[in-house]
């Protein structure tokens, strides 16, 4: 595990937003992304019969739908041990291969940081 105090304020913010969405909505994952202007988009897992998206895919879609052209960072709060390839691909599509993807546990403790690439 990585100490979350090593995160900058803006990265701590997206981890906190992701954690809040997960808890508030009672979903398996919460995610948040920060776009090139500093705007943030937070979302939870979507599990409808006709539509299934991870929290991070949903947050990226929200950013795109709002006119974002790039991402600075992404965060996922989950029980998972790693960010999925599909999640990293969604971040990579908008932010590029060097965009950091932060993975935190349900308690908000940072587990890992990888690039979208």
C-alpha positions as MATLAB code, in Angstrom:
seq = 'XXXXXXXXXXXXXXXXXXXXXXXXXXXXXXXXXXXXXXXXXXXXXXXXXXXXXXXXXXXXXXXXXXXXXXXXXXXXXXXXXXXXXXXXXXXXXXXXXXXXXXXXXXXXXXXXXXXXX';
ca = [
       0.000    0.000    0.000;
       1.054    3.534   -0.681;
       0.573    6.283    1.868;
      -2.132    8.628    0.556;
      -0.349   11.580    2.159;
       2.134   11.480   -0.735;
      -0.643   12.575   -3.060;
      -0.990   16.202   -4.028;
      -4.135   18.063   -3.058;
      -5.789   17.653   -6.459;
      -5.172   13.899   -6.539;
      -6.455   13.538   -2.968;
      -9.569   15.389   -4.109;
     -10.397   12.904   -6.864;
      -9.776    9.948   -4.546;
     -12.124   11.536   -1.992;
     -14.775   12.173   -4.666;
     -14.524    8.577   -5.891;
     -14.799    7.238   -2.359;
     -17.842    9.436   -1.668;
     -19.694    8.255   -4.779;
     -19.038    4.617   -3.897;
     -20.344    5.053   -0.358;
     -23.290    7.313   -1.213;
     -24.585    5.127   -4.044;
     -23.737    1.751   -2.504;
     -21.957    0.614   -5.659;
     -18.904   -1.660   -5.988;
     -16.691    1.114   -7.368;
     -16.481    4.873   -7.354;
     -14.299    6.865   -9.714;
     -13.374   10.425  -10.532;
     -11.376   12.057  -13.295;
      -9.856   15.527  -13.655;
      -9.846   17.122  -17.091;
      -7.366   19.492  -18.691;
      -9.073   22.544  -17.150;
      -9.181   21.089  -13.635;
     -12.877   20.178  -13.719;
     -13.742   16.910  -12.000;
     -16.309   14.261  -12.852;
     -17.295   11.582  -10.343;
     -19.358    8.468  -11.010;
     -20.251    5.043   -9.730;
     -20.678    1.678  -11.364;
     -23.614    1.474  -13.810;
     -25.294   -1.933  -13.761;
     -28.484   -1.809  -15.780;
     -29.864   -4.745  -17.675;
     -29.049   -3.046  -20.978;
     -25.951   -1.056  -19.951;
     -22.966   -2.028  -17.839;
     -20.108    0.393  -17.235;
     -17.411    0.489  -14.629;
     -17.237    3.588  -12.481;
     -14.155    4.819  -14.331;
     -15.724    4.262  -17.757;
     -18.747    6.256  -16.569;
     -16.591    9.118  -15.241;
     -14.674    9.277  -18.535;
     -17.958    9.294  -20.474;
     -19.231   12.147  -18.298;
     -16.062   14.134  -19.028;
     -16.396   13.551  -22.780;
     -20.097   14.444  -22.723;
     -19.207   17.691  -20.937;
     -16.670   18.691  -23.586;
     -13.388   17.602  -21.997;
     -10.622   17.085  -24.540;
      -8.028   15.518  -22.233;
      -7.523   14.120  -18.736;
      -4.894   15.011  -16.158;
      -5.615   12.103  -13.779;
      -8.104    9.408  -12.828;
      -8.923    7.636   -9.569;
     -10.836    4.469   -8.724;
     -11.953    3.342   -5.275;
     -12.581   -0.379   -5.275;
     -11.938   -3.702   -3.583;
     -10.040   -4.716   -6.737;
      -6.299   -5.232   -6.586;
      -5.627   -3.488   -9.912;
      -7.249   -1.123  -12.395;
      -8.733   -3.186  -15.227;
      -7.402   -2.968  -18.768;
     -10.815   -1.693  -19.933;
     -10.664    1.132  -17.372;
      -7.111    2.035  -18.338;
      -8.129    1.992  -22.020;
     -10.966    4.465  -21.397;
      -8.562    6.822  -19.604;
      -5.948    6.344  -22.348;
      -8.487    7.170  -25.082;
      -9.100   10.622  -23.614;
      -5.973   11.362  -21.608;
      -3.215    9.501  -23.398;
      -0.917    6.696  -22.254;
       0.887    8.710  -19.562;
      -2.253    9.701  -17.640;
      -1.968    8.463  -14.042;
      -4.645    6.088  -12.760;
      -4.823    5.975   -8.956;
      -6.317    2.901   -7.284;
      -7.470    3.240   -3.693;
      -9.174    0.853   -1.338;
     -12.600    1.524    0.183;
     -10.922    3.338    3.088;
      -9.304    5.770    0.647;
      -5.793    4.405    1.112;
      -3.850    4.540   -2.137;
      -2.894    1.034   -3.281;
      -1.163    1.812   -6.542;
      -0.616    4.327   -9.282;
      -0.180    3.165  -12.867;
      -0.313    4.926  -16.198;
      -3.174    4.439  -18.604;
      -0.714    3.211  -21.247;
];
